[in-house]
Amino acid sequence: MRFVFIVLTTVSLFCTCKEASKETTLVFKPLQAAQFNFSADNSFVPPNDDRWEQRRIIHDSCMGESFAANAIFMKTKDTFNIGCIVNMQTLKVVRDLDIKMLPQNSLSSVIGFFTAPCYQKMQIDIPAAKFMNLRVSFVADGATDAINRELTDIFNHANSVGLETGSWLNFDLKDGIANVLDTTNNRELLAYKEALTDTANMVLVRSSAMTDISLFLNPEKISAGLLNVLRQKPLATLNGSALKAKLFLIGEGTVKVQLNGFFQVVGQFMQVSAEQQ
């Protein structure tokens, strides 16, 4: 009887240890855009909006590839960093991935980066304000209130719009992040992993941005006053954003709006869970 008890106890302990020794690994799961709350942040664009198709065409044409984007935004100052964890309901950043905490020999296996110049001029079929997801009013140097209103109206409503961009930049969170987080003892990275696997959160795994945007607006008519202002190549403040623009007159009927900076355009969020192998 005692022998049987010892055997059963040994088997029980063995099974318990075997269960405890099961390893977990991070599993990235695709998300549909409808699964997170666009209304919490008006810089996001809902998935049934025609800006999706316009951005996709331009991105794919310039980069020669596509990815399963489920969020588009026009972030200029408060950009989402690759690997940042975002709450799906508030769309606020919960935690950023601090690359200084990553082992130096793992950086290239965790974050990918690809850039390509794209200086071709393309046509977009929606007004500039809608494409840029900006609600702004122009205040141009040397312009009266009436001319500023006319300029703002052209930006908001002109349907014939040409677009030129500088370089496009793609970032992606690679599979190596799972190995780093599964094996780390670093407190910061363990806290990141905890937030990453919280079912209330999602993580930005792909992000695409462009630099330097020129918009060519072709309104049906331009007043003599606005023509005179544009010939001076003025700077303009865009009230409602942190942007400034350089304005030009092309020919006698095209308004060129030049914006310099870094513009985050499209991204893909996923959810992550820790699952037993």
C-alpha positions as protocol buffer text, in pm:
chain_id: "A"
residue {
  index: 1
  type: MET
  ca { x: 0 y: 0 z: 0 }
}
residue {
  index: 2
  type: ARG
  ca { x: 280 y: 236 z: 95 }
}
residue {
  index: 3
  type: PHE
  ca { x: 453 y: 151 z: -236 }
}
residue {
  index: 4
  type: VAL
  ca { x: 138 y: 235 z: -432 }
}
residue {
  index: 5
  type: PHE
  ca { x: 109 y: 568 z: -249 }
}
residue {
  index: 6
  type: ILE
  ca { x: 470 y: 656 z: -331 }
}
residue {
  index: 7
  type: VAL
  ca { x: 419 y: 566 z: -696 }
}
residue {
  index: 8
  type: LEU
  ca { x: 100 y: 772 z: -724 }
}
residue {
  index: 9
  type: THR
  ca { x: 265 y: 1065 z: -549 }
}
residue {
  index: 10
  type: THR
  ca { x: 562 y: 1048 z: -784 }
}
residue {
  index: 11
  type: VAL
  ca { x: 335 y: 1033 z: -1089 }
}
residue {
  index: 12
  type: SER
  ca { x: 133 y: 1323 z: -955 }
}
residue {
  index: 13
  type: LEU
  ca { x: 442 y: 1535 z: -895 }
}
residue {
  index: 14
  type: PHE
  ca { x: 578 y: 1445 z: -1237 }
}
residue {
  index: 15
  type: CYS
  ca { x: 254 y: 1547 z: -1405 }
}
residue {
  index: 16
  type: THR
  ca { x: 240 y: 1871 z: -1205 }
}
residue {
  index: 17
  type: CYS
  ca { x: 596 y: 1958 z: -1299 }
}
residue {
  index: 18
  type: LYS
  ca { x: 530 y: 1872 z: -1661 }
}
residue {
  index: 19
  type: GLU
  ca { x: 227 y: 2102 z: -1665 }
}
residue {
  index: 20
  type: ALA
  ca { x: 424 y: 2380 z: -1496 }
}
residue {
  index: 21
  type: SER
  ca { x: 707 y: 2344 z: -1745 }
}
residue {
  index: 22
  type: LYS
  ca { x: 484 y: 2412 z: -2044 }
}
residue {
  index: 23
  type: GLU
  ca { x: 616 y: 2721 z: -2216 }
}
residue {
  index: 24
  type: THR
  ca { x: 407 y: 3009 z: -2341 }
}
residue {
  index: 25
  type: THR
  ca { x: 472 y: 3215 z: -2648 }
}
residue {
  index: 26
  type: LEU
  ca { x: 325 y: 3536 z: -2786 }
}
residue {
  index: 27
  type: VAL
  ca { x: 69 y: 3499 z: -3063 }
}
residue {
  index: 28
  type: PHE
  ca { x: -24 y: 3800 z: -3280 }
}
residue {
  index: 29
  type: LYS
  ca { x: -385 y: 3803 z: -3398 }
}
residue {
  index: 30
  type: PRO
  ca { x: -532 y: 4015 z: -3681 }
}
residue {
  index: 31
  type: LEU
  ca { x: -793 y: 4275 z: -3588 }
}
residue {
  index: 32
  type: GLN
  ca { x: -1081 y: 4409 z: -3791 }
}
residue {
  index: 33
  type: ALA
  ca { x: -1111 y: 4787 z: -3791 }
}
residue {
  index: 34
  type: ALA
  ca { x: -1463 y: 4758 z: -3648 }
}
residue {
  index: 35
  type: GLN
  ca { x: -1319 y: 4607 z: -3328 }
}
residue {
  index: 36
  type: PHE
  ca { x: -1181 y: 4934 z: -3200 }
}
residue {
  index: 37
  type: ASN
  ca { x: -1348 y: 5262 z: -3120 }
}
residue {
  index: 38
  type: PHE
  ca { x: -1280 y: 5521 z: -3392 }
}
residue {
  index: 39
  type: SER
  ca { x: -1501 y: 5781 z: -3225 }
}
residue {
  index: 40
  type: ALA
  ca { x: -1255 y: 5818 z: -2937 }
}
residue {
  index: 41
  type: ASP
  ca { x: -998 y: 5991 z: -3159 }
}
residue {
  index: 42
  type: ASN
  ca { x: -1103 y: 6198 z: -3459 }
}
residue {
  index: 43
  type: SER
  ca { x: -759 y: 6165 z: -3619 }
}
residue {
  index: 44
  type: PHE
  ca { x: -859 y: 5807 z: -3711 }
}
residue {
  index: 45
  type: VAL
  ca { x: -1075 y: 5749 z: -4015 }
}
residue {
  index: 46
  type: PRO
  ca { x: -1355 y: 5487 z: -4009 }
}
residue {
  index: 47
  type: PRO
  ca { x: -1307 y: 5195 z: -4250 }
}
residue {
  index: 48
  type: ASN
  ca { x: -1605 y: 5280 z: -4474 }
}
residue {
  index: 49
  type: ASP
  ca { x: -1455 y: 5615 z: -4570 }
}
residue {
  index: 50
  type: ASP
  ca { x: -1323 y: 5677 z: -4923 }
}
residue {
  index: 51
  type: ARG
  ca { x: -991 y: 5800 z: -4783 }
}
residue {
  index: 52
  type: TRP
  ca { x: -895 y: 5436 z: -4729 }
}
residue {
  index: 53
  type: GLU
  ca { x: -888 y: 5363 z: -5100 }
}
residue {
  index: 54
  type: GLN
  ca { x: -707 y: 5688 z: -5188 }
}
residue {
  index: 55
  type: ARG
  ca { x: -433 y: 5626 z: -4930 }
}
residue {
  index: 56
  type: ARG
  ca { x: -399 y: 5258 z: -5027 }
}
residue {
  index: 57
  type: ILE
  ca { x: -353 y: 5339 z: -5398 }
}
residue {
  index: 58
  type: ILE
  ca { x: -85 y: 5600 z: -5329 }
}
residue {
  index: 59
  type: HIS
  ca { x: 101 y: 5388 z: -5073 }
}
residue {
  index: 60
  type: ASP
  ca { x: 102 y: 5076 z: -5290 }
}
residue {
  index: 61
  type: SER
  ca { x: 208 y: 5271 z: -5598 }
}
residue {
  index: 62
  type: CYS
  ca { x: 503 y: 5431 z: -5421 }
}
residue {
  index: 63
  type: MET
  ca { x: 618 y: 5137 z: -5205 }
}
residue {
  index: 64
  type: GLY
  ca { x: 541 y: 4857 z: -5448 }
}
residue {
  index: 65
  type: GLU
  ca { x: 372 y: 4654 z: -5173 }
}
residue {
  index: 66
  type: SER
  ca { x: 65 y: 4654 z: -4954 }
}
residue {
  index: 67
  type: PHE
  ca { x: -30 y: 4536 z: -4607 }
}
residue {
  index: 68
  type: ALA
  ca { x: -354 y: 4471 z: -4420 }
}
residue {
  index: 69
  type: ALA
  ca { x: -405 y: 4821 z: -4283 }
}
residue {
  index: 70
  type: ASN
  ca { x: -690 y: 4859 z: -4036 }
}
residue {
  index: 71
  type: ALA
  ca { x: -635 y: 5219 z: -3931 }
}
residue {
  index: 72
  type: ILE
  ca { x: -556 y: 5534 z: -4121 }
}
residue {
  index: 73
  type: PHE
  ca { x: -472 y: 5862 z: -3958 }
}
residue {
  index: 74
  type: MET
  ca { x: -289 y: 6182 z: -4032 }
}
residue {
  index: 75
  type: LYS
  ca { x: -56 y: 6210 z: -3737 }
}
residue {
  index: 76
  type: THR
  ca { x: 199 y: 6489 z: -3748 }
}
residue {
  index: 77
  type: LYS
  ca { x: 305 y: 6575 z: -3394 }
}
residue {
  index: 78
  type: ASP
  ca { x: 157 y: 6300 z: -3175 }
}
residue {
  index: 79
  type: THR
  ca { x: 257 y: 6004 z: -3391 }
}
residue {
  index: 80
  type: PHE
  ca { x: 209 y: 5644 z: -3286 }
}
residue {
  index: 81
  type: ASN
  ca { x: 549 y: 5477 z: -3256 }
}
residue {
  index: 82
  type: ILE
  ca { x: 595 y: 5127 z: -3393 }
}
residue {
  index: 83
  type: GLY
  ca { x: 530 y: 4878 z: -3113 }
}
residue {
  index: 84
  type: CYS
  ca { x: 321 y: 5120 z: -2909 }
}
residue {
  index: 85
  type: ILE
  ca { x: 34 y: 4964 z: -2714 }
}
residue {
  index: 86
  type: VAL
  ca { x: -301 y: 5139 z: -2752 }
}
residue {
  index: 87
  type: ASN
  ca { x: -627 y: 5086 z: -2562 }
}
residue {
  index: 88
  type: MET
  ca { x: -893 y: 4979 z: -2813 }
}
residue {
  index: 89
  type: GLN
  ca { x: -1168 y: 5189 z: -2655 }
}
residue {
  index: 90
  type: THR
  ca { x: -989 y: 5514 z: -2570 }
}
residue {
  index: 91
  type: LEU
  ca { x: -732 y: 5495 z: -2855 }
}
residue {
  index: 92
  type: LYS
  ca { x: -480 y: 5635 z: -2608 }
}
residue {
  index: 93
  type: VAL
  ca { x: -126 y: 5503 z: -2583 }
}
residue {
  index: 94
  type: VAL
  ca { x: -87 y: 5272 z: -2284 }
}
residue {
  index: 95
  type: ARG
  ca { x: 283 y: 5201 z: -2324 }
}
residue {
  index: 96
  type: ASP
  ca { x: 557 y: 5260 z: -2581 }
}
residue {
  index: 97
  type: LEU
  ca { x: 823 y: 5008 z: -2677 }
}
residue {
  index: 98
  type: ASP
  ca { x: 1149 y: 5151 z: -2544 }
}
residue {
  index: 99
  type: ILE
  ca { x: 1408 y: 5028 z: -2790 }
}
residue {
  index: 100
  type: LYS
  ca { x: 1686 y: 5121 z: -2545 }
}
residue {
  index: 101
  type: MET
  ca { x: 1566 y: 4830 z: -2330 }
}
residue {
  index: 102
  type: LEU
  ca { x: 1609 y: 4577 z: -2612 }
}
residue {
  index: 103
  type: PRO
  ca { x: 1927 y: 4368 z: -2632 }
}
residue {
  index: 104
  type: GLN
  ca { x: 2146 y: 4538 z: -2890 }
}
residue {
  index: 105
  type: ASN
  ca { x: 2197 y: 4218 z: -3088 }
}
residue {
  index: 106
  type: SER
  ca { x: 1820 y: 4175 z: -3122 }
}
residue {
  index: 107
  type: LEU
  ca { x: 1721 y: 4516 z: -3260 }
}
residue {
  index: 108
  type: SER
  ca { x: 1726 y: 4415 z: -3627 }
}
residue {
  index: 109
  type: SER
  ca { x: 1510 y: 4110 z: -3550 }
}
residue {
  index: 110
  type: VAL
  ca { x: 1253 y: 4322 z: -3364 }
}
residue {
  index: 111
  type: ILE
  ca { x: 1203 y: 4633 z: -3580 }
}
residue {
  index: 112
  type: GLY
  ca { x: 1213 y: 4653 z: -3957 }
}
residue {
  index: 113
  type: PHE
  ca { x: 1254 y: 4975 z: -4158 }
}
residue {
  index: 114
  type: PHE
  ca { x: 1218 y: 5038 z: -4529 }
}
residue {
  index: 115
  type: THR
  ca { x: 1213 y: 5366 z: -4720 }
}
residue {
  index: 116
  type: ALA
  ca { x: 1161 y: 5461 z: -5083 }
}
residue {
  index: 117
  type: PRO
  ca { x: 1149 y: 5796 z: -5265 }
}
residue {
  index: 118
  type: CYS
  ca { x: 826 y: 5877 z: -5445 }
}
residue {
  index: 119
  type: TYR
  ca { x: 828 y: 6193 z: -5647 }
}
residue {
  index: 120
  type: GLN
  ca { x: 562 y: 6104 z: -5902 }
}
residue {
  index: 121
  type: LYS
  ca { x: 263 y: 6333 z: -5923 }
}
residue {
  index: 122
  type: MET
  ca { x: -70 y: 6159 z: -5869 }
}
residue {
  index: 123
  type: GLN
  ca { x: -431 y: 6264 z: -5886 }
}
residue {
  index: 124
  type: ILE
  ca { x: -666 y: 6215 z: -5592 }
}
residue {
  index: 125
  type: ASP
  ca { x: -1041 y: 6225 z: -5624 }
}
residue {
  index: 126
  type: ILE
  ca { x: -1134 y: 6389 z: -5294 }
}
residue {
  index: 127
  type: PRO
  ca { x: -1067 y: 6738 z: -5155 }
}
residue {
  index: 128
  type: ALA
  ca { x: -728 y: 6799 z: -4993 }
}
residue {
  index: 129
  type: ALA
  ca { x: -880 y: 6858 z: -4649 }
}
residue {
  index: 130
  type: LYS
  ca { x: -1053 y: 6523 z: -4658 }
}
residue {
  index: 131
  type: PHE
  ca { x: -747 y: 6335 z: -4779 }
}
residue {
  index: 132
  type: MET
  ca { x: -532 y: 6496 z: -4510 }
}
residue {
  index: 133
  type: ASN
  ca { x: -803 y: 6456 z: -4246 }
}
residue {
  index: 134
  type: LEU
  ca { x: -754 y: 6820 z: -4148 }
}
residue {
  index: 135
  type: ARG
  ca { x: -1008 y: 7079 z: -4044 }
}
residue {
  index: 136
  type: VAL
  ca { x: -812 y: 7401 z: -4068 }
}
residue {
  index: 137
  type: SER
  ca { x: -842 y: 7762 z: -4166 }
}
residue {
  index: 138
  type: PHE
  ca { x: -565 y: 7937 z: -4356 }
}
residue {
  index: 139
  type: VAL
  ca { x: -403 y: 8260 z: -4245 }
}
residue {
  index: 140
  type: ALA
  ca { x: -164 y: 8364 z: -4521 }
}
residue {
  index: 141
  type: ASP
  ca { x: 89 y: 8643 z: -4493 }
}
residue {
  index: 142
  type: GLY
  ca { x: -46 y: 8961 z: -4653 }
}
residue {
  index: 143
  type: ALA
  ca { x: -397 y: 8822 z: -4698 }
}
residue {
  index: 144
  type: THR
  ca { x: -724 y: 8979 z: -4587 }
}
residue {
  index: 145
  type: ASP
  ca { x: -986 y: 8779 z: -4397 }
}
residue {
  index: 146
  type: ALA
  ca { x: -1187 y: 8740 z: -4717 }
}
residue {
  index: 147
  type: ILE
  ca { x: -888 y: 8600 z: -4908 }
}
residue {
  index: 148
  type: ASN
  ca { x: -808 y: 8361 z: -4621 }
}
residue {
  index: 149
  type: ARG
  ca { x: -1167 y: 8235 z: -4629 }
}
residue {
  index: 150
  type: GLU
  ca { x: -1140 y: 8182 z: -5006 }
}
residue {
  index: 151
  type: LEU
  ca { x: -815 y: 7990 z: -4963 }
}
residue {
  index: 152
  type: THR
  ca { x: -965 y: 7776 z: -4687 }
}
residue {
  index: 153
  type: ASP
  ca { x: -1269 y: 7704 z: -4902 }
}
residue {
  index: 154
  type: ILE
  ca { x: -1047 y: 7591 z: -5191 }
}
residue {
  index: 155
  type: PHE
  ca { x: -855 y: 7357 z: -4959 }
}
residue {
  index: 156
  type: ASN
  ca { x: -1178 y: 7215 z: -4819 }
}
residue {
  index: 157
  type: HIS
  ca { x: -1377 y: 7174 z: -5138 }
}
residue {
  index: 158
  type: ALA
  ca { x: -1169 y: 7173 z: -5460 }
}
residue {
  index: 159
  type: ASN
  ca { x: -1217 y: 6827 z: -5612 }
}
residue {
  index: 160
  type: SER
  ca { x: -938 y: 6838 z: -5868 }
}
residue {
  index: 161
  type: VAL
  ca { x: -627 y: 6776 z: -5659 }
}
residue {
  index: 162
  type: GLY
  ca { x: -275 y: 6669 z: -5755 }
}
residue {
  index: 163
  type: LEU
  ca { x: -41 y: 6517 z: -5498 }
}
residue {
  index: 164
  type: GLU
  ca { x: 337 y: 6488 z: -5474 }
}
residue {
  index: 165
  type: THR
  ca { x: 523 y: 6342 z: -5177 }
}
residue {
  index: 166
  type: GLY
  ca { x: 883 y: 6299 z: -5074 }
}
residue {
  index: 167
  type: SER
  ca { x: 1000 y: 5968 z: -4931 }
}
residue {
  index: 168
  type: TRP
  ca { x: 773 y: 5702 z: -4784 }
}
residue {
  index: 169
  type: LEU
  ca { x: 883 y: 5516 z: -4472 }
}
residue {
  index: 170
  type: ASN
  ca { x: 753 y: 5178 z: -4359 }
}
residue {
  index: 171
  type: PHE
  ca { x: 816 y: 5040 z: -4010 }
}
residue {
  index: 172
  type: ASP
  ca { x: 719 y: 4696 z: -3884 }
}
residue {
  index: 173
  type: LEU
  ca { x: 734 y: 4501 z: -3560 }
}
residue {
  index: 174
  type: LYS
  ca { x: 901 y: 4170 z: -3643 }
}
residue {
  index: 175
  type: ASP
  ca { x: 868 y: 3820 z: -3499 }
}
residue {
  index: 176
  type: GLY
  ca { x: 1183 y: 3868 z: -3292 }
}
residue {
  index: 177
  type: ILE
  ca { x: 989 y: 4070 z: -3034 }
}
residue {
  index: 178
  type: ALA
  ca { x: 819 y: 3749 z: -2917 }
}
residue {
  index: 179
  type: ASN
  ca { x: 1152 y: 3579 z: -2848 }
}
residue {
  index: 180
  type: VAL
  ca { x: 1285 y: 3884 z: -2661 }
}
residue {
  index: 181
  type: LEU
  ca { x: 978 y: 3912 z: -2438 }
}
residue {
  index: 182
  type: ASP
  ca { x: 952 y: 3537 z: -2379 }
}
residue {
  index: 183
  type: THR
  ca { x: 1309 y: 3522 z: -2247 }
}
residue {
  index: 184
  type: THR
  ca { x: 1363 y: 3859 z: -2077 }
}
residue {
  index: 185
  type: ASN
  ca { x: 1406 y: 3932 z: -1707 }
}
residue {
  index: 186
  type: ASN
  ca { x: 1408 y: 4308 z: -1765 }
}
residue {
  index: 187
  type: ARG
  ca { x: 1142 y: 4479 z: -1552 }
}
residue {
  index: 188
  type: GLU
  ca { x: 1051 y: 4735 z: -1816 }
}
residue {
  index: 189
  type: LEU
  ca { x: 1011 y: 4473 z: -2085 }
}
residue {
  index: 190
  type: LEU
  ca { x: 807 y: 4249 z: -1854 }
}
residue {
  index: 191
  type: ALA
  ca { x: 574 y: 4542 z: -1780 }
}
residue {
  index: 192
  type: TYR
  ca { x: 550 y: 4602 z: -2157 }
}
residue {
  index: 193
  type: LYS
  ca { x: 464 y: 4234 z: -2209 }
}
residue {
  index: 194
  type: GLU
  ca { x: 191 y: 4251 z: -1944 }
}
residue {
  index: 195
  type: ALA
  ca { x: 29 y: 4548 z: -2117 }
}
residue {
  index: 196
  type: LEU
  ca { x: 79 y: 4385 z: -2456 }
}
residue {
  index: 197
  type: THR
  ca { x: -120 y: 4074 z: -2360 }
}
residue {
  index: 198
  type: ASP
  ca { x: -403 y: 4266 z: -2192 }
}
residue {
  index: 199
  type: THR
  ca { x: -718 y: 4191 z: -2393 }
}
residue {
  index: 200
  type: ALA
  ca { x: -822 y: 4558 z: -2371 }
}
residue {
  index: 201
  type: ASN
  ca { x: -519 y: 4662 z: -2576 }
}
residue {
  index: 202
  type: MET
  ca { x: -375 y: 4635 z: -2925 }
}
residue {
  index: 203
  type: VAL
  ca { x: -28 y: 4702 z: -3066 }
}
residue {
  index: 204
  type: LEU
  ca { x: 89 y: 4887 z: -3377 }
}
residue {
  index: 205
  type: VAL
  ca { x: 275 y: 4626 z: -3583 }
}
residue {
  index: 206
  type: ARG
  ca { x: 303 y: 4820 z: -3911 }
}
residue {
  index: 207
  type: SER
  ca { x: 317 y: 5189 z: -3984 }
}
residue {
  index: 208
  type: SER
  ca { x: 365 y: 5389 z: -4300 }
}
residue {
  index: 209
  type: ALA
  ca { x: 448 y: 5758 z: -4320 }
}
residue {
  index: 210
  type: MET
  ca { x: 543 y: 6010 z: -4584 }
}
residue {
  index: 211
  type: THR
  ca { x: 757 y: 6320 z: -4581 }
}
residue {
  index: 212
  type: ASP
  ca { x: 694 y: 6652 z: -4754 }
}
residue {
  index: 213
  type: ILE
  ca { x: 355 y: 6681 z: -4921 }
}
residue {
  index: 214
  type: SER
  ca { x: 267 y: 6915 z: -5206 }
}
residue {
  index: 215
  type: LEU
  ca { x: -101 y: 6956 z: -5295 }
}
residue {
  index: 216
  type: PHE
  ca { x: -204 y: 7111 z: -5626 }
}
residue {
  index: 217
  type: LEU
  ca { x: -555 y: 7255 z: -5597 }
}
residue {
  index: 218
  type: ASN
  ca { x: -755 y: 7343 z: -5907 }
}
residue {
  index: 219
  type: PRO
  ca { x: -1061 y: 7548 z: -5812 }
}
residue {
  index: 220
  type: GLU
  ca { x: -1316 y: 7659 z: -6069 }
}
residue {
  index: 221
  type: LYS
  ca { x: -1211 y: 8021 z: -6017 }
}
residue {
  index: 222
  type: ILE
  ca { x: -965 y: 8230 z: -5816 }
}
residue {
  index: 223
  type: SER
  ca { x: -1020 y: 8594 z: -5723 }
}
residue {
  index: 224
  type: ALA
  ca { x: -777 y: 8864 z: -5835 }
}
residue {
  index: 225
  type: GLY
  ca { x: -694 y: 8932 z: -5469 }
}
residue {
  index: 226
  type: LEU
  ca { x: -591 y: 8571 z: -5402 }
}
residue {
  index: 227
  type: LEU
  ca { x: -390 y: 8561 z: -5726 }
}
residue {
  index: 228
  type: ASN
  ca { x: -191 y: 8864 z: -5610 }
}
residue {
  index: 229
  type: VAL
  ca { x: -123 y: 8708 z: -5269 }
}
residue {
  index: 230
  type: LEU
  ca { x: -13 y: 8376 z: -5422 }
}
residue {
  index: 231
  type: ARG
  ca { x: 232 y: 8549 z: -5653 }
}
residue {
  index: 232
  type: GLN
  ca { x: 420 y: 8660 z: -5340 }
}
residue {
  index: 233
  type: LYS
  ca { x: 479 y: 8293 z: -5242 }
}
residue {
  index: 234
  type: PRO
  ca { x: 359 y: 8356 z: -4886 }
}
residue {
  index: 235
  type: LEU
  ca { x: 382 y: 8141 z: -4576 }
}
residue {
  index: 236
  type: ALA
  ca { x: 53 y: 8043 z: -4416 }
}
residue {
  index: 237
  type: THR
  ca { x: -49 y: 7926 z: -4072 }
}
residue {
  index: 238
  type: LEU
  ca { x: -304 y: 7644 z: -4066 }
}
residue {
  index: 239
  type: ASN
  ca { x: -519 y: 7723 z: -3765 }
}
residue {
  index: 240
  type: GLY
  ca { x: -638 y: 7398 z: -3611 }
}
residue {
  index: 241
  type: SER
  ca { x: -307 y: 7217 z: -3664 }
}
residue {
  index: 242
  type: ALA
  ca { x: 61 y: 7258 z: -3588 }
}
residue {
  index: 243
  type: LEU
  ca { x: 141 y: 7285 z: -3958 }
}
residue {
  index: 244
  type: LYS
  ca { x: 264 y: 7575 z: -4165 }
}
residue {
  index: 245
  type: ALA
  ca { x: 242 y: 7587 z: -4542 }
}
residue {
  index: 246
  type: LYS
  ca { x: 424 y: 7754 z: -4827 }
}
residue {
  index: 247
  type: LEU
  ca { x: 186 y: 7878 z: -5097 }
}
residue {
  index: 248
  type: PHE
  ca { x: 255 y: 7916 z: -5468 }
}
residue {
  index: 249
  type: LEU
  ca { x: 64 y: 8004 z: -5783 }
}
residue {
  index: 250
  type: ILE
  ca { x: 118 y: 7758 z: -6068 }
}
residue {
  index: 251
  type: GLY
  ca { x: 14 y: 7906 z: -6400 }
}
residue {
  index: 252
  type: GLU
  ca { x: -297 y: 8118 z: -6351 }
}
residue {
  index: 253
  type: GLY
  ca { x: -532 y: 7865 z: -6195 }
}
residue {
  index: 254
  type: THR
  ca { x: -352 y: 7620 z: -5964 }
}
residue {
  index: 255
  type: VAL
  ca { x: -280 y: 7675 z: -5595 }
}
residue {
  index: 256
  type: LYS
  ca { x: 19 y: 7479 z: -5466 }
}
residue {
  index: 257
  type: VAL
  ca { x: 21 y: 7408 z: -5091 }
}
residue {
  index: 258
  type: GLN
  ca { x: 358 y: 7276 z: -4974 }
}
residue {
  index: 259
  type: LEU
  ca { x: 377 y: 7106 z: -4633 }
}
residue {
  index: 260
  type: ASN
  ca { x: 712 y: 6994 z: -4493 }
}
residue {
  index: 261
  type: GLY
  ca { x: 737 y: 6736 z: -4218 }
}
residue {
  index: 262
  type: PHE
  ca { x: 667 y: 6375 z: -4121 }
}
residue {
  index: 263
  type: PHE
  ca { x: 313 y: 6252 z: -4177 }
}
residue {
  index: 264
  type: GLN
  ca { x: 199 y: 5919 z: -4037 }
}
residue {
  index: 265
  type: VAL
  ca { x: -63 y: 5793 z: -4280 }
}
residue {
  index: 266
  type: VAL
  ca { x: -166 y: 5432 z: -4236 }
}
residue {
  index: 267
  type: GLY
  ca { x: -110 y: 5149 z: -3989 }
}
residue {
  index: 268
  type: GLN
  ca { x: -202 y: 4801 z: -3878 }
}
residue {
  index: 269
  type: PHE
  ca { x: -293 y: 4710 z: -3521 }
}
residue {
  index: 270
  type: MET
  ca { x: -306 y: 4356 z: -3385 }
}
residue {
  index: 271
  type: GLN
  ca { x: -392 y: 4190 z: -3055 }
}
residue {
  index: 272
  type: VAL
  ca { x: -146 y: 3968 z: -2871 }
}
residue {
  index: 273
  type: SER
  ca { x: -203 y: 3677 z: -2636 }
}
residue {
  index: 274
  type: ALA
  ca { x: 37 y: 3453 z: -2441 }
}
residue {
  index: 275
  type: GLU
  ca { x: -49 y: 3094 z: -2531 }
}
residue {
  index: 276
  type: GLN
  ca { x: 93 y: 2760 z: -2426 }
}
residue {
  index: 277
  type: GLN
  ca { x: 292 y: 2580 z: -2691 }
}
